[in-house]
Amino acid sequence: QPLVEMRHIEKSYGRVHALRDVNLTIRRGEIVGLLGDNGAGKSTLMKVLSGVYPHGTYDGEIIYDGQPLHNRGIRDSEEKGIIIIHQELALIPLLSIAENLFMGNEGATNGVISWPLAMQKTGDLLRQVGLNEPPSAVVGKLGVGKQQLIEIAKALSKNVRLLILDEPTAALQEADADRLLDLMLELKAQGVTQI
């Protein structure tokens, strides 16, 4: 059974058709690459799937895990395990890795954040993605390759089932790109579907 079926997806900006009758089926645990020229609609299609463009702002149907997908936004899709990592990384450079990973999802008790617990969870997630940095490291002092791994760690903290990476290797050096591709294969082995 497919994890995702996008059927007859159409998206327009005024009179400009970004997507016209697009169909895409992705099986569980599969890694799929979308290829096309700039302006072909790849990012737009992924924004439809991830809830950046909510249900009702496009035509067509999306079936996710056997059920119709009617995301009202990113938070809806993240609750279902659909995580998108945009080409422009969404990290705050002046904050630590731990603060970036758990911003908006701090896990407070009676309004008090347990930083020791956040640091421990961050350490666990960094080990999962193969990044040897302390959770207290300031993100802005790390290279783009390491920041990309932090974004993936952030996705793992949200129990990702479908990981969407928008041009993930575009700004990476060859060694960082190789590390990212190895990580993608590890995630595939864990059952994470990737685009």
DONU-514432 format. One line per field, with one value per residue (C-alpha): residue number from 1; y, z, x; residue in one letter. Coordinates in Angstrom, 2 decimals, always signed. Each point is the difference from the previous one (the first is absolute). Layout:
DONU-514432
pos = NUM | ...
py = Y | ...
pz = Z | ...
px = X | ...
code = a | ...
//
This chain:
DONU-514432
pos = 1 | 2 | 3 | 4 | 5 | 6 | 7 | 8 | 9 | 10 | 11 | 12 | 13 | 14 | 15 | 16 | 17 | 18 | 19 | 20 | 21 | 22 | 23 | 24 | 25 | 26 | 27 | 28 | 29 | 30 | 31 | 32 | 33 | 34 | 35 | 36 | 37 | 38 | 39 | 40 | 41 | 42 | 43 | 44 | 45 | 46 | 47 | 48 | 49 | 50 | 51 | 52 | 53 | 54 | 55 | 56 | 57 | 58 | 59 | 60 | 61 | 62 | 63 | 64 | 65 | 66 | 67 | 68 | 69 | 70 | 71 | 72 | 73 | 74 | 75 | 76 | 77 | 78 | 79 | 80 | 81 | 82 | 83 | 84 | 85 | 86 | 87 | 88 | 89 | 90 | 91 | 92 | 93 | 94 | 95 | 96 | 97 | 98 | 99 | 100 | 101 | 102 | 103 | 104 | 105 | 106 | 107 | 108 | 109 | 110 | 111 | 112 | 113 | 114 | 115 | 116 | 117 | 118 | 119 | 120 | 121 | 122 | 123 | 124 | 125 | 126 | 127 | 128 | 129 | 130 | 131 | 132 | 133 | 134 | 135 | 136 | 137 | 138 | 139 | 140 | 141 | 142 | 143 | 144 | 145 | 146 | 147 | 148 | 149 | 150 | 151 | 152 | 153 | 154 | 155 | 156 | 157 | 158 | 159 | 160 | 161 | 162 | 163 | 164 | 165 | 166 | 167 | 168 | 169 | 170 | 171 | 172 | 173 | 174 | 175 | 176 | 177 | 178 | 179 | 180 | 181 | 182 | 183 | 184 | 185 | 186 | 187 | 188 | 189 | 190 | 191 | 192 | 193 | 194 | 195
py = +0.00 | +3.44 | +2.50 | +2.95 | +0.36 | +3.44 | -0.03 | +2.66 | +2.79 | +3.49 | +3.28 | +3.43 | +3.45 | +2.19 | -0.97 | -1.80 | -3.80 | -1.29 | -3.54 | -1.58 | -3.53 | -1.35 | -3.58 | -1.51 | -3.28 | -0.76 | -3.37 | -0.33 | +0.15 | +1.22 | +2.83 | +1.97 | +2.76 | +2.65 | +1.44 | +2.92 | +3.44 | +3.06 | +1.00 | -3.50 | -0.14 | -2.38 | +2.25 | +0.99 | -3.68 | -0.66 | +3.08 | -1.42 | -3.37 | +1.48 | +2.40 | +3.22 | +0.40 | -1.17 | -2.20 | +2.12 | +2.16 | -2.60 | -2.44 | -3.76 | -2.63 | -1.28 | -3.40 | -0.49 | -3.31 | -1.09 | +3.10 | +3.29 | +2.70 | +3.35 | +1.97 | +3.45 | +0.86 | -1.17 | -0.94 | -2.42 | -1.69 | -0.22 | -1.72 | -2.65 | -0.37 | +2.00 | +2.31 | +2.34 | +1.43 | +3.00 | +0.94 | +3.12 | -1.61 | +1.16 | +0.13 | +3.01 | +0.62 | +1.65 | -2.90 | -3.33 | -3.27 | -1.09 | +3.26 | -0.33 | -3.64 | +0.53 | +3.54 | -0.11 | -3.56 | +0.53 | -2.60 | +2.19 | -1.17 | +2.63 | +2.61 | -0.92 | -1.41 | -2.87 | +1.01 | -3.07 | -2.19 | +2.15 | -0.29 | -3.77 | -0.39 | +2.29 | -2.13 | -3.13 | +1.60 | +1.30 | -3.50 | -1.35 | +2.36 | -0.50 | +3.55 | +0.29 | +3.41 | +0.95 | +0.86 | +3.42 | +0.90 | +3.20 | -0.90 | +3.06 | -1.14 | -3.31 | -0.63 | -0.56 | -3.77 | -0.22 | +2.29 | -2.33 | -2.91 | +2.09 | +0.53 | -3.77 | -0.54 | +2.47 | -2.09 | -3.16 | +1.72 | +0.30 | -3.74 | +0.48 | -2.55 | +1.98 | +2.29 | +2.56 | +1.54 | +2.93 | -0.03 | -1.31 | -0.21 | +3.31 | +1.95 | -2.92 | -0.95 | -3.50 | -1.58 | +1.52 | -1.14 | -3.54 | +0.01 | +1.20 | -2.71 | -2.66 | +1.31 | -0.18 | -3.69 | -0.57 | +1.73 | -2.14 | -3.10 | +1.33 | +0.30 | +3.76 | +0.86 | +2.85 | +2.40
pz = +0.00 | -0.91 | +2.76 | -2.26 | -3.05 | -1.54 | -2.62 | -2.65 | +2.01 | -1.42 | +1.44 | -1.58 | +0.93 | -1.76 | -3.66 | +0.37 | +0.32 | +2.24 | +0.08 | -2.52 | +0.46 | +2.00 | +1.28 | +2.35 | +1.93 | +2.64 | +1.74 | +3.68 | +0.70 | -3.49 | -0.89 | -2.97 | -1.85 | -1.86 | -2.95 | -2.23 | -1.15 | +2.22 | -0.01 | -0.84 | +3.19 | +2.19 | +3.06 | -0.52 | -0.06 | +3.23 | +1.63 | -0.90 | +1.53 | +3.17 | +0.83 | -0.84 | -2.46 | +2.03 | -1.29 | -2.09 | -1.54 | -2.71 | -2.01 | +0.05 | +2.71 | +2.33 | +1.68 | +2.88 | +1.81 | -1.58 | +1.12 | -1.75 | +1.05 | +0.84 | +1.66 | +1.27 | +0.25 | +0.96 | +3.57 | -1.32 | -2.31 | +2.73 | +2.31 | -2.73 | -0.31 | -3.23 | +0.40 | -2.63 | +0.14 | -2.31 | -2.00 | +2.17 | +3.41 | +2.77 | +2.88 | +2.23 | -0.14 | +3.44 | +1.87 | +1.04 | -1.77 | +2.88 | -0.10 | -3.76 | +0.23 | +2.61 | -0.73 | +0.13 | +1.32 | +3.27 | +2.13 | +3.07 | +3.30 | +1.79 | -2.32 | +0.81 | -2.73 | +1.08 | -1.71 | +1.23 | -1.70 | -3.17 | -0.08 | +0.44 | -2.78 | -2.24 | +0.61 | -0.93 | -3.21 | -0.98 | +0.41 | -2.25 | -2.80 | +0.59 | +1.12 | +2.68 | +1.46 | +3.54 | +0.34 | +1.31 | -3.19 | -1.68 | -3.39 | -1.83 | +0.68 | -1.82 | -3.72 | -2.37 | -0.06 | +3.78 | -0.05 | -2.51 | +2.40 | +2.81 | -2.14 | -0.48 | +3.74 | +0.50 | -2.35 | +1.94 | +3.23 | -1.60 | -0.82 | -3.74 | -2.35 | -3.24 | -0.30 | -2.82 | -0.76 | -2.43 | -1.92 | +3.04 | -1.57 | -1.93 | +2.51 | +1.34 | -0.57 | -1.42 | +3.37 | +1.67 | -2.91 | +0.32 | +3.74 | -0.67 | -2.60 | +2.40 | +2.66 | -2.46 | -0.56 | +3.78 | +0.31 | -2.82 | +1.92 | +2.97 | -2.24 | -0.63 | -3.46 | -1.67 | -2.89
px = +0.00 | +1.36 | +0.71 | -0.87 | -2.21 | -0.36 | -2.75 | -0.65 | +1.65 | -0.39 | +1.27 | -0.21 | +1.21 | -2.53 | +0.22 | +3.33 | -0.34 | +2.79 | -1.41 | -2.34 | -1.41 | +2.96 | -0.13 | +2.57 | +0.04 | +2.63 | +0.36 | +0.90 | +3.73 | +0.82 | +2.37 | -1.33 | +1.84 | -1.99 | +1.89 | -0.83 | +1.03 | -0.31 | -3.65 | -1.23 | -2.08 | +2.02 | +0.02 | -3.63 | -1.03 | +1.90 | -1.57 | -3.42 | +0.90 | +1.52 | -2.81 | +1.86 | -2.88 | -3.02 | -2.80 | -2.35 | +2.73 | +0.64 | -2.10 | +0.33 | +0.22 | +2.71 | -0.26 | +2.46 | +0.25 | -3.29 | -1.96 | -0.85 | +2.47 | -1.60 | +2.80 | -0.92 | +3.69 | +3.47 | -0.97 | -2.65 | +2.49 | +2.67 | -2.48 | -0.38 | +3.78 | +0.38 | +3.01 | +1.44 | +3.51 | +0.18 | +3.07 | +0.30 | +0.55 | -2.36 | +2.48 | +0.66 | +3.77 | +0.33 | -1.62 | +1.48 | -0.68 | -2.29 | -1.96 | -0.47 | -1.09 | -2.67 | -1.23 | -3.78 | +0.16 | +1.86 | -1.73 | -0.52 | -1.49 | -2.09 | +1.50 | +3.61 | +2.26 | +2.24 | +3.26 | +1.90 | -2.63 | +0.11 | +3.81 | -0.18 | -2.59 | +2.05 | +3.12 | -1.96 | -1.30 | +3.45 | +1.44 | -2.79 | +1.01 | +3.73 | +0.75 | +2.68 | -0.84 | -1.08 | -3.73 | +1.03 | +1.94 | -1.19 | -1.50 | +1.35 | +3.57 | -0.55 | +0.32 | -2.91 | +0.55 | -0.32 | -3.02 | -1.68 | +0.56 | -1.51 | -3.12 | -0.24 | +0.46 | -2.85 | -2.16 | +0.88 | -1.10 | -3.46 | -0.29 | +0.43 | -1.57 | +0.31 | +3.04 | -0.01 | +3.41 | -0.07 | +3.32 | +1.88 | +3.46 | -0.06 | +2.12 | +2.06 | +3.64 | +0.52 | +0.89 | -3.09 | -2.19 | +1.38 | -0.73 | -3.55 | -0.61 | +1.32 | -2.39 | -2.88 | +0.76 | +0.05 | -3.38 | -1.36 | +1.11 | -2.02 | -3.09 | +0.07 | -1.32 | +1.89 | -0.44
code = q | p | l | v | e | m | r | h | i | e | k | s | y | g | r | v | h | a | l | r | d | v | n | l | t | i | r | r | g | e | i | v | g | l | l | g | d | n | g | a | g | k | s | t | l | m | k | v | l | s | g | v | y | p | h | g | t | y | d | g | e | i | i | y | d | g | q | p | l | h | n | r | g | i | r | d | s | e | e | k | g | i | i | i | i | h | q | e | l | a | l | i | p | l | l | s | i | a | e | n | l | f | m | g | n | e | g | a | t | n | g | v | i | s | w | p | l | a | m | q | k | t | g | d | l | l | r | q | v | g | l | n | e | p | p | s | a | v | v | g | k | l | g | v | g | k | q | q | l | i | e | i | a | k | a | l | s | k | n | v | r | l | l | i | l | d | e | p | t | a | a | l | q | e | a | d | a | d | r | l | l | d | l | m | l | e | l | k | a | q | g | v | t | q | i
//
